Amino acid sequence: MGSLATSVLAVAATPALAAGPKPISIPAGPLEQALGTLSTQTGDQLLFPPELVTGRTAPALSGRFTTEEALRRLLATQEIEARRTSPRVVVLKPRRPAPPQAGPRARAAAAFGGDGDGPPPAAQSSAALATAPAEPAPRPPPALLEEVRVTGTHIRGGSPAAPVILLDREALERSGHATVAAALQVLPQNFAGQSTEGTVTTRADPLGTNSGYGSSVNLRGLGSDATLVLLNGRRMAGSGNKGDFADLSGLPSIAVERVEVLLDGASALYGSDAVGGVVNVILRRNLDGGELRVRGGVGTAGEPREGLVGGVIGRDWGSGNILAAFELYRREALSADDRGFAATSDFRSQGGADRRDTFSFPGNVLRTDPATAASVPFWAIPAGQPGTGLKAADFAAGTVNRYEQNQGVDLLPSQRRSSAYLAWRQDVSPDVELSGDLRHSFRSAKVTGSGLISTLSVGRNNPFFVSPNGAASNQIQYAFAELPNPEIRATTESLSGTVGAEGRLFGDWRGGGYGAFAQEIIEGTTTGALHALILSEALGNSADNPGTAYSARRDGFFNPYAGQPANTPAVLAAIGSGFNKTRFRSRVYSANLQADGTVLVLPAGDLKLALGAQVRRETFVRAGSGYTSTAAPRAIEGLSTDRTVTALYAEARVPLIGAGNRVRGIEALELSGAVRAERYSDFGSTVNPRVSLQWTPAEGVLVRATYGESYRAPALQELADSRSNGPVRLADGPARILTLAPQGGNPDLGPETAKTVTVGVDWSPPSMPGLRLSLNGFSTKFENRIDRPAFTNRTVALTDPRLTPFVRRISPATNPADLDYITALLAEPITTTAQGVFPPTEYGAVVDMRFVNTAGLTVRGVDLQATYAADLAGGRLSLGLNASRLLDYQQAVTPAADFVELLGQPGVPARFRARATADWSRDAFAFGVAVNRLSGFEDALGSKISGQTTLDLQVRWTGPAGTRWEGAGVLVGLRNAFDQKPPFYDNPSGFGFDPATADVIGRFLSIQLTKSW
């Protein structure tokens, strides 16, 4: 697909800028250059396959024309038709044969000169376009086919006042990434710190729910669960342990037509979750031909390798069409061992701390610190000895062994995916059209996790026992280096389908409805986990259990005092025989009715109204089993919950001043409003309004403002999940304190609420054709956020005074009450041992990590988009800039706490992020370059973390028309051309970078081959 788009990430133009006659001056010459000039002078994107225009010429054109008028003249003798697919995008393609009987789209077009349902062109009689010419009449002029709804409004032809970023298929390809999910990470307005595959594996995801290793979108850093993702305008099924975010990694990229990103709260239009904004992925529906795509890539360090094969084919018979697509994708895992900046946690050479773990091999014997009464490592077990014949004097007092906890850990999982998509449309009468689609994907991920660790209690019943201080028993911080790291396998299966109808009602009113179903099933298996019951037997702490296959007397005891591999395979296999299996199923059933049209003709234009109703049913089911602490596998506590949501919504667009009554300083003025009321069966009702204003003070200038109220309903699991206790080790200065963390749902949760304001100005000066600037300010105040403050901020949970309400410090070794308290919690059946078995006296805190409605988050900032296009050196030059500057990212973790500025710290969106692009094309070749900039940070201690600038390069070739290479294409891309490492960060988690912003792959070379017909 060729494009005269002026930027890879171009902000969608509003009709106020794109519509209306513009001064046009185009010399006679090649059609491709003429279309490029037209794109520059009107501000519209014109999309077409290069072979469509190669070798064709266009007449000269001079005067004031709309895009539609200009295209009719430029294409008057060509077998080319044009289709407006959004307010600023027109797609050109070969003319299809006229159907024997006009369908609802063609009938609607007869009223205005196209085959869609948009307004009439400014100058062209409908009869001239609707009547077939008699022979030997010239070819009919091209028709502007249809006007569609865009993300941000329910009114056909409507223009959202909030900024919308449009990524067409070419823009997605030029991002240098193979998948839609990865391409969206390029957006400066998106924050990759939640629900992405890289933050799960590096222990950085604050939500901890991405069990399928999917990838989501997190606009403005407000949360992946606060960004609504739609597929063809319909909700996707939820993903992860809670079913609270949408996973984009299963979408077939070859089937994607475009992605529209609305950067504004929009619950008044779409309901829950649309707080940070809306991402609407539009899949292809119209194709008369086909395309094959093969792509391969590799990190220049040799890993990971990536491959993709896909195909799409379609048939259009005038009154209907059908399209089918299929895609296979595979990427290898990336191990921390393969990246020097991730392989070690000893940061001393870079000015940081030694973050290697004291749970080590050989282990460390603990003692009670006389000052703090905490259990701390004090005696290092000697290395290089078999663990037999040790004496107390052999232990080095005051010496601590350290262990690389990142050893063998995957930074990125291996991924395999198959995706299929089918779409169809058929006119069943002149006024009614039926359509439907079906999508299926299956994705598998495999990850090598962190090694097994535990605090071992060892006494005289263990034949290898030796005490450095003469005690009858000791505790040892131990890493099971003789066992392989656990392996996690996850599969994600997605299925969705819709069936709908649309037709003409009366006047220009059109109505439609659809039924939709979406399901996502995630199944996960962790093998090689620690089995606590067998470990207790192997240490001699409990008698042989006849229910297990292991016997210490028969198979041997476990020796924790060895400084080299010494335990038998039978003992190790039994201890590491634990496993966990989980299954999560999320479903969404929905039915929607909607109609829109003109209510009243005002002097400034048509007052239009959209009305709709929706019913949605959501279900979530969790099941699984575990074998980590019992003699036989047992089922984990399941969960099955559901809700029903009913909604009514309305939207109105009121033109106050227009071409018929404009005055000096007000070329156009439009007021829009929307409201949506929703009732939830499980927690209550909510009503959310939205109002916007668009003002055109002069030609080429548009001033926009919006105010809206949004919300996010509690996820089903957040309300209904059962409580559990689990051990976690939290930082307390240089020490790491063993902490018990109660977790679980909260049936008393209320909805999150937000108020969002945006103000922006778009400038497209008539005196500088090709230049377009858009400046947008935004402010979102998020209240009653559903969060687990101590979990989200777990790296500072024990040191941040804001989290004091969630923390209880304990000293079981010196305080009998604390010992009774922690012993009772550990004895509860809801306490898990998957992370290890630890004695009560080793715990130093209990931190409540359950869901609560917290005070809130305030995010303010400014976005700038700029594009410029011009002819240069016989070709076409396009420049683009998309930049986002945050001014505030303030969080209050409790209603009583003050708001604290977090901007500029790791783990939150960067203060500044930008992507600048330049693209030059001439004939069959095109060259692109992109510069990505990320601002620096400061950690909690004030240490500086550098910013980063990376460079992406791309070369493209398109086969000339009329040759055997027609329809062929080659794209060679090089991401991060100078192989920039992530900036160093003295990260308490043990990875020396910020996983929320880091590119761990580095330089990546890819080649893509395409063939279309």
VENKA-V971819 format. One record per run of one state. SS is the DSSP state (h for helix, s for strand, l for the rest). FROM is the first residue (numbers start at 1). TO is the last residue. Records with the same first field share a line. If there is no record, write none. Layout:
SS->FROM-TO / FROM-TO
This chain:
l->1-1 / 4-9 / 12-14 / 19-21 / 27-28 / 43-44 / 49-49 / 54-56 / 59-60 / 66-66 / 75-79 / 87-88 / 95-103 / 111-125 / 131-143 / 145-163 / 175-179 / 185-189 / 191-196 / 202-218 / 220-223 / 232-233 / 236-238 / 240-244 / 246-252 / 263-266 / 271-276 / 284-288 / 300-304 / 317-319 / 332-333 / 339-339 / 344-345 / 347-347 / 351-353 / 355-356 / 358-359 / 361-363 / 369-374 / 381-391 / 395-395 / 398-402 / 404-409 / 413-413 / 430-431 / 449-452 / 460-472 / 480-486 / 507-508 / 530-531 / 540-551 / 556-568 / 576-577 / 603-604 / 628-633 / 636-638 / 658-662 / 664-665 / 667-667 / 681-683 / 699-700 / 713-715 / 721-723 / 733-734 / 744-751 / 764-770 / 784-785 / 788-788 / 793-793 / 797-800 / 810-815 / 828-830 / 832-839 / 848-851 / 854-855 / 873-874 / 893-899 / 902-911 / 923-924 / 935-936 / 939-943 / 946-947 / 959-967 / 976-1003 / 1013-1013
s->2-3 / 10-11 / 22-26 / 29-30 / 45-48 / 57-58 / 61-65 / 80-86 / 89-94 / 144-144 / 164-168 / 190-190 / 219-219 / 227-231 / 234-235 / 239-239 / 245-245 / 256-262 / 277-283 / 289-299 / 305-316 / 320-331 / 334-335 / 346-346 / 354-354 / 357-357 / 360-360 / 364-368 / 375-380 / 396-397 / 403-403 / 410-412 / 414-429 / 432-448 / 453-459 / 473-479 / 487-506 / 509-529 / 578-602 / 605-627 / 634-635 / 639-657 / 663-663 / 666-666 / 668-680 / 684-698 / 701-712 / 724-732 / 735-743 / 752-763 / 771-783 / 786-787 / 807-809 / 831-831 / 843-847 / 852-853 / 856-872 / 875-892 / 900-901 / 912-922 / 925-934 / 937-938 / 944-945 / 948-958 / 968-975 / 1004-1012
h->15-18 / 31-42 / 50-53 / 67-74 / 104-110 / 126-130 / 169-174 / 180-184 / 197-201 / 224-226 / 253-255 / 267-270 / 336-338 / 340-343 / 348-350 / 392-394 / 532-539 / 552-555 / 569-575 / 716-720 / 789-792 / 794-796 / 801-806 / 816-827 / 840-842
